[in-house]
Amino acid sequence: MNPRKKEAHEIKSWATTRQTSIEIAEAIFELANYDETLAEKIWEEGSDEVLPLAFSKTDQDQLFWGEQTIERKNI
């Protein structure tokens, strides 16, 4: 498996485990420069940069961050 596919697979697993939209997980990892420890901190504490980046990756109007539903219109 090439590194990019492995990375994407790991991010998808990370998102699934946390019941978080893949777009949010991808945005978190981009902002964390693919450092899983920092990504976990961002996921737990939040960051103003995550949601705009996550919504730029999709045309969906709702994304999930754990048990929270975030609406595009509210960002």
NORFEN-V348306 format. One record per helix or strand of 3 or more residues. SS is the DSSP state (A for helix, B for strand). FROM is the first residue (numbers start at 0). LEN is the number of residues. If there is no record, write none. Layout:
ss->{SS,SS}
from->{FROM,FROM}
len->{LEN,LEN}
This chain:
ss->{A,A,A,A,B,B,A}
from->{2,21,35,47,61,67,71}
len->{15,10,10,8,4,4,3}
